Amino acid sequence: MWALILVTLCALAFTGLTVAAGLEGLAGLTAESAIVSTFRLCRALFTTIPLAIIVGLLRFRLWDAERVISRTLVYGGLAALISSAYVGVVVVLSASLGPGRQPGSWTFSC
C-alpha cells in the first residue's frame, strides 16, 4: 500500500510540473513533449507496484508457489477458453451476417 501511495504522489507531482512547464514553455518543453515525458515516467514508476507485491508475497510467504502456479494455469486456461469462444462466435456471426448478405435473405426451414 505504501508503494502505491508513494508512486501515485510522485506521478501526480511530476505530471503537474511537466504540464505546467509545457504550458509555459519552460525548459524547452512543448505541451506535447510534456505529455510524452509524463507518460514515460509514469509507466516506469508504476512498474514498482507489481514488484512491491511480489516482494511482499515472498517475504511474508503469503502463498505457496504450487498454489500460485496452479491457479495461474487454471485462470489462464479459462481466459483462453472464453477468448477463443468469443472469437469463434464473432467469426461465425460475421460470416453469416457479412457484407455479402442481402437484407431479409434469411430463410428458415424446419
Summary of the structure (lengths in Angstrom):
residues: 110
radius of gyration: 24.9
end to end distance: 61.5
largest distance: 74.9
contacts: 222
relative contact order: 0.07
helix: 78%
strand: 0%
